[in-house]
Amino acid sequence: MESDYDELDRRLVHALEIDGRAPFSAIAEVLGVSDRTIARRYARLRSAGAVRVLGGVDPTALGAILWFLRVRCAPAASHSVAEALARRPDTSWVSLSSGGTEITCVVRTESEADSEALLLAKLPRTPRVEGVTAHSVLHAFYGGPDNLVGKLGSLNAEEAERLRPPPMSRRRGPVRLVEGDRKLLALLAADGRAGLEQLAEATDWSPTTVRRRMTELREHGLLYLDIDVDWRMFGLKARTLLWLSVAPAHLEEAGQALAGHPGIAFAAATTGPTNLYASVVCTNQRELYRYLTTRIAALPAVTHLETAPVIRTVKRAANQTWQPAGPLLF
């Protein structure tokens, strides 16, 4: 509950959103408390599942394709199908919505052939699945390294700037993963603050090599630091999925405007029956209504809006591991 957290907790989470691997001493100096206090607070929040720093992976940097799937099931089957999808290493954000009759999830496919097999052969022929709608992600307006905490955090501009790491150069061209990279990404997915010595032991690299490779992967846009947060810390409880149709001439403008809204955690242009998707987190249903009738209503050229309140999140992005997916079996 929100009352279980205080302002120092929220300031610490904001600091970690700015730099997930910032030393506790640097965070403590900015927040005006001792190193021990920050270390103790983070340990408590992490053990309670309230916050976790993790290494996120952008699979599109390796040529993968991201899909939003809407899987319709009979109510009696939705939980078991959702759990089966959640067990796959190529899925994230598996949720039950629309009164429990629809499963939404993000799926990563490695190629066009994998996409065709998943969408045309495997899922539609799975027993208990009544229909599938697929939306390929064309462009993300907000999400990935952009975390909602950055909009909600309580650090002022000067404090945030003191914690912000130097700008990182961007490398172009393909990036190839070796076995050590996969071990590195898997460990960072579990703990984005894992120490260099721990990472070196897992990869059989030196700490210097680990540091250099992490920098290279981040410069290629493959690796980024993210935080997984209990949104109740900020008084947010209701997550709702939005599917919008926007006139193509206004899609970029609408997407950029949507990305700037305070409660938007993710926004992207997609293929499919609708062309703009977003995930919004609100305090309650009344706030959601105000948001839909003010901010959403003000977006340009919206011709259709569908809302799907999330009733249960079966798997989050933080549960992913980077490995090839197996057959889609239920």
C-alpha positions as CSV (number, residue, x, y, z in Angstrom):
1,M,0.0,0.0,0.0
2,E,1.1,3.6,-0.5
3,S,1.2,4.2,3.3
4,D,3.9,1.5,3.5
5,Y,6.3,3.8,1.7
6,D,7.6,7.3,2.5
7,E,9.1,10.2,0.6
8,L,12.7,8.9,1.0
9,D,11.6,5.6,-0.6
10,R,10.2,7.5,-3.6
11,R,13.3,9.7,-3.9
12,L,15.5,6.7,-3.8
13,V,13.4,5.0,-6.6
14,H,13.7,8.1,-8.7
15,A,17.5,8.2,-8.2
16,L,17.7,4.6,-9.4
17,E,15.5,5.4,-12.4
18,I,18.1,8.0,-13.4
19,D,21.1,5.7,-12.9
20,G,20.3,2.2,-11.8
21,R,24.0,1.4,-11.0
22,A,24.8,4.6,-9.2
23,P,26.8,3.9,-6.0
24,F,24.8,4.2,-2.8
25,S,27.3,6.8,-1.7
26,A,26.4,9.1,-4.6
27,I,22.7,8.6,-4.1
28,A,23.1,9.2,-0.3
29,E,25.0,12.5,-0.9
30,V,22.2,13.8,-3.2
31,L,19.4,12.7,-0.9
32,G,21.2,14.1,2.2
33,V,21.3,10.8,4.2
34,S,24.0,8.3,5.1
35,D,25.2,5.5,2.8
36,R,24.0,2.9,5.3
37,T,20.5,4.4,5.2
38,I,20.3,4.1,1.4
39,A,21.7,0.6,1.4
40,R,19.3,-0.5,4.1
41,R,16.3,1.2,2.3
42,Y,17.1,-0.5,-1.0
43,A,17.6,-3.9,0.6
44,R,14.2,-3.6,2.3
45,L,12.4,-2.4,-0.8
46,R,14.0,-5.1,-3.0
47,S,13.2,-7.9,-0.5
48,A,9.6,-6.7,-0.4
49,G,9.3,-6.7,-4.2
50,A,8.7,-3.0,-4.2
51,V,11.6,-2.1,-6.5
52,R,14.2,-4.0,-8.5
53,V,16.9,-2.7,-10.8
54,L,17.3,-4.9,-13.8
55,G,19.1,-5.0,-17.1
56,G,16.6,-4.6,-19.9
57,V,17.2,-5.9,-23.5
58,D,15.9,-4.3,-26.6
59,P,15.6,-7.3,-28.9
60,T,15.0,-5.2,-32.0
61,A,18.7,-4.3,-31.8
62,L,19.3,-7.9,-32.8
63,G,16.8,-7.8,-35.6
64,A,13.9,-9.4,-33.6
65,I,10.3,-8.4,-34.1
66,L,8.0,-7.4,-31.3
67,W,4.3,-8.2,-31.3
68,F,1.4,-7.3,-29.1
69,L,-1.0,-10.2,-29.0
70,R,-4.6,-10.2,-28.0
71,V,-5.6,-13.8,-27.4
72,R,-9.3,-14.5,-26.8
73,C,-10.2,-17.6,-24.7
74,A,-13.2,-19.0,-22.9
75,P,-13.2,-17.7,-19.3
76,A,-12.5,-21.2,-17.9
77,A,-9.4,-21.5,-20.1
78,S,-7.8,-18.0,-19.9
79,H,-5.8,-18.6,-16.7
80,S,-4.1,-21.8,-17.9
81,V,-3.4,-20.3,-21.4
82,A,-1.9,-17.2,-19.7
83,E,0.3,-19.3,-17.5
84,A,1.5,-21.3,-20.5
85,L,2.4,-18.1,-22.3
86,A,4.1,-16.7,-19.3
87,R,6.4,-19.7,-19.1
88,R,7.8,-18.9,-22.5
89,P,11.2,-17.0,-22.5
90,D,10.1,-14.9,-25.5
91,T,7.0,-13.3,-23.8
92,S,6.6,-10.4,-21.4
93,W,3.7,-8.4,-19.9
94,V,1.3,-11.3,-20.0
95,S,-2.0,-9.9,-18.6
96,L,-5.6,-10.9,-18.2
97,S,-8.0,-8.2,-19.3
98,S,-11.5,-7.6,-20.6
99,G,-13.1,-9.4,-17.7
100,G,-10.8,-12.4,-17.9
101,T,-11.7,-13.5,-21.5
102,E,-8.7,-11.9,-23.2
103,I,-5.0,-12.3,-22.7
104,T,-2.6,-9.6,-23.8
105,C,1.1,-10.1,-24.1
106,V,4.3,-9.0,-25.8
107,V,6.0,-11.7,-27.9
108,R,9.5,-11.5,-29.4
109,T,10.0,-13.4,-32.7
110,E,13.5,-13.8,-34.2
111,S,12.5,-13.6,-37.9
112,E,9.6,-13.2,-40.3
113,A,9.4,-17.0,-40.5
114,D,9.0,-17.3,-36.7
115,S,6.3,-14.6,-36.8
116,E,4.4,-16.5,-39.5
117,A,4.7,-19.8,-37.6
118,L,3.5,-18.2,-34.4
119,L,0.6,-16.2,-35.8
120,L,-0.7,-18.5,-38.5
121,A,0.0,-22.0,-37.3
122,K,0.7,-22.4,-33.6
123,L,-1.5,-20.0,-31.6
124,P,-4.7,-20.2,-33.7
125,R,-4.6,-24.0,-33.6
126,T,-4.0,-24.2,-29.8
127,P,-7.0,-25.8,-28.1
128,R,-9.1,-23.3,-26.0
129,V,-7.8,-20.3,-28.0
130,E,-10.8,-18.7,-29.8
131,G,-9.1,-16.0,-31.7
132,V,-5.8,-14.0,-32.0
133,T,-5.2,-10.4,-33.0
134,A,-1.6,-9.4,-33.6
135,H,0.0,-5.9,-33.7
136,S,3.6,-5.6,-34.8
137,V,5.4,-2.7,-33.1
138,L,6.6,-0.2,-35.7
139,H,7.9,2.6,-33.4
140,A,8.0,3.1,-29.7
141,F,7.2,6.6,-28.5
142,Y,7.7,5.8,-24.8
143,G,9.0,2.8,-22.9
144,G,12.1,0.6,-22.6
145,P,14.7,2.9,-21.1
146,D,12.1,5.6,-20.5
147,N,10.4,4.6,-17.2
148,L,7.3,6.1,-15.8
149,V,9.1,6.8,-12.6
150,G,10.9,9.6,-14.4
151,K,7.5,11.4,-14.7
152,L,6.4,10.6,-11.1
153,G,9.7,11.1,-9.2
154,S,10.2,13.8,-6.6
155,L,13.8,14.8,-7.2
156,N,14.2,18.4,-8.4
157,A,16.1,19.3,-11.6
158,E,19.3,20.0,-9.7
159,E,19.3,16.7,-7.8
160,A,18.5,14.7,-10.9
161,E,21.3,16.4,-12.9
162,R,23.8,15.5,-10.2
163,L,22.9,11.8,-10.5
164,R,22.6,11.7,-14.3
165,P,25.5,9.8,-15.9
166,P,27.4,11.3,-18.8
167,P,25.7,11.0,-22.2
168,M,26.5,7.7,-23.9
169,S,27.7,7.6,-27.5
170,R,25.7,5.5,-30.0
171,R,27.2,2.7,-32.1
172,R,25.7,1.8,-35.5
173,G,25.8,-1.5,-37.2
174,P,24.9,-5.1,-36.0
175,V,25.8,-6.5,-32.7
176,R,26.6,-10.2,-32.2
177,L,26.2,-11.9,-28.9
178,V,28.7,-14.5,-27.7
179,E,28.1,-17.0,-24.8
180,G,29.6,-14.6,-22.3
181,D,27.1,-11.9,-23.4
182,R,24.2,-14.2,-22.8
183,K,25.4,-15.0,-19.3
184,L,26.0,-11.3,-18.6
185,L,22.5,-10.3,-19.8
186,A,20.8,-13.2,-17.9
187,L,22.5,-12.1,-14.6
188,L,21.7,-8.4,-15.2
189,A,18.1,-9.3,-15.9
190,A,17.9,-10.8,-12.4
191,D,19.9,-8.0,-10.7
192,G,20.9,-4.9,-12.6
193,R,23.1,-3.8,-9.7
194,A,25.2,-7.0,-9.7
195,G,28.8,-6.2,-9.0
196,L,31.6,-6.4,-11.5
197,E,33.3,-9.3,-9.6
198,Q,30.0,-11.3,-9.7
199,L,29.5,-10.6,-13.3
200,A,33.1,-11.5,-14.1
201,E,32.8,-14.8,-12.3
202,A,29.6,-15.7,-14.2
203,T,31.1,-14.8,-17.6
204,D,34.7,-16.0,-17.1
205,W,35.8,-12.5,-18.1
206,S,37.8,-9.9,-16.1
207,P,36.0,-7.1,-14.4
208,T,37.6,-4.7,-17.0
209,T,36.2,-6.8,-19.8
210,V,32.8,-6.9,-18.2
211,R,32.7,-3.1,-17.8
212,R,33.8,-2.6,-21.4
213,R,31.3,-5.1,-22.8
214,M,28.4,-3.6,-20.8
215,T,29.3,-0.2,-22.2
216,E,29.4,-1.6,-25.8
217,L,26.0,-3.3,-25.4
218,R,24.5,-0.1,-24.1
219,E,26.0,2.0,-26.9
220,H,24.5,-0.4,-29.4
221,G,21.1,0.1,-27.8
222,L,20.8,-3.6,-26.8
223,L,21.2,-3.2,-23.1
224,Y,19.6,-0.6,-20.9
225,L,19.0,-0.2,-17.2
226,D,15.4,-0.4,-16.0
227,I,13.5,-0.6,-12.7
228,D,10.6,-2.7,-11.8
229,V,8.4,-0.8,-9.3
230,D,5.3,-1.4,-7.1
231,W,3.2,1.5,-8.5
232,R,1.3,1.7,-5.3
233,M,4.3,3.5,-3.9
234,F,3.1,6.5,-6.1
235,G,-0.6,5.9,-5.3
236,L,-1.3,4.2,-8.7
237,K,-3.4,1.1,-8.8
238,A,-5.3,0.7,-12.1
239,R,-3.5,-0.3,-15.3
240,T,-5.4,0.0,-18.5
241,L,-4.5,-0.9,-22.1
242,L,-5.5,1.5,-24.8
243,W,-6.0,0.7,-28.5
244,L,-6.5,3.7,-30.7
245,S,-7.0,4.4,-34.3
246,V,-5.5,7.6,-35.6
247,A,-5.5,9.2,-39.1
248,P,-2.0,8.3,-40.5
249,A,-1.2,12.0,-41.1
250,H,-1.5,12.6,-37.4
251,L,0.0,9.4,-36.0
252,E,3.4,10.8,-35.1
253,E,1.9,13.9,-33.5
254,A,-0.6,11.8,-31.5
255,G,2.1,9.3,-30.4
256,Q,4.5,12.0,-29.2
257,A,1.7,13.8,-27.3
258,L,0.6,10.5,-25.7
259,A,4.2,9.7,-24.6
260,G,4.2,13.0,-22.7
261,H,1.1,12.2,-20.6
262,P,1.9,11.6,-16.9
263,G,0.4,8.2,-16.5
264,I,1.6,6.6,-19.8
265,A,4.1,3.8,-19.2
266,F,4.3,2.6,-22.8
267,A,3.2,4.0,-26.1
268,A,3.9,2.7,-29.6
269,A,2.7,2.8,-33.2
270,T,1.6,-0.6,-34.5
271,T,0.2,-2.6,-37.3
272,G,-3.2,-4.2,-37.1
273,P,-6.8,-3.2,-36.6
274,T,-5.7,-0.1,-34.6
275,N,-2.4,1.8,-35.1
276,L,-1.6,3.3,-31.7
277,Y,-1.2,1.3,-28.4
278,A,-0.6,2.6,-24.9
279,S,-0.5,1.4,-21.3
280,V,-1.7,3.9,-18.7
281,V,-1.6,3.7,-14.9
282,C,-4.1,5.7,-12.9
283,T,-5.0,6.1,-9.2
284,N,-8.6,4.8,-9.7
285,Q,-11.4,4.4,-12.3
286,R,-12.5,8.0,-11.7
287,E,-9.1,9.3,-12.7
288,L,-9.1,7.0,-15.7
289,Y,-12.4,8.5,-16.8
290,R,-11.0,12.0,-16.5
291,Y,-8.0,11.1,-18.4
292,L,-10.0,9.6,-21.3
293,T,-12.4,12.5,-21.5
294,T,-9.6,15.2,-21.3
295,R,-6.1,14.1,-22.4
296,I,-7.2,11.4,-24.8
297,A,-10.1,13.4,-26.2
298,A,-7.6,16.2,-27.0
299,L,-5.4,14.0,-29.2
300,P,-5.6,14.8,-32.9
301,A,-7.5,12.7,-35.4
302,V,-8.5,9.8,-33.1
303,T,-11.3,7.9,-34.8
304,H,-11.6,4.9,-32.4
305,L,-10.7,4.1,-28.8
306,E,-10.9,0.8,-27.0
307,T,-10.0,0.3,-23.4
308,A,-9.1,-2.9,-21.6
309,P,-8.6,-2.8,-17.9
310,V,-6.0,-5.2,-16.6
311,I,-7.4,-7.5,-13.9
312,R,-4.2,-9.5,-13.3
313,T,-0.6,-9.4,-14.5
314,V,0.7,-12.9,-14.9
315,K,4.2,-11.9,-16.1
316,R,6.1,-8.7,-16.2
317,A,9.1,-7.6,-18.3
318,A,11.3,-8.3,-15.3
319,N,10.7,-12.1,-15.6
320,Q,12.4,-12.4,-19.0
321,T,15.6,-14.3,-19.8
322,W,17.4,-14.0,-23.0
323,Q,17.3,-17.4,-24.7
324,P,15.7,-18.9,-27.8
325,A,12.1,-19.8,-27.5
326,G,10.9,-23.4,-27.9
327,P,7.7,-24.7,-29.5
328,L,4.5,-23.1,-28.5
329,L,3.0,-25.8,-26.4
330,F,0.1,-25.6,-23.9
